[in-house]
């Protein structure tokens, strides 16, 4: 399941060849301990 939330804070105009900063966060639900995270 993927959930996406879009927030309209600090709106910027899209201008050709102009760079904009994007951020994201992830959250994972699991029963594995942090130490065993790559064992599955």
Secondary structure as the mmCIF struct_conf table of DSSP 4:
data_model
#
loop_
_struct_conf.conf_type_id
_struct_conf.id
_struct_conf.beg_label_comp_id
_struct_conf.beg_label_asym_id
_struct_conf.beg_label_seq_id
_struct_conf.end_label_comp_id
_struct_conf.end_label_asym_id
_struct_conf.end_label_seq_id
BEND BEND1 UNK A 9 UNK A 10
TURN_TY1_P TURN_TY1_P1 UNK A 16 UNK A 17
BEND BEND2 UNK A 31 UNK A 32
BEND BEND3 UNK A 34 UNK A 34
TURN_TY1_P TURN_TY1_P2 UNK A 35 UNK A 38
#
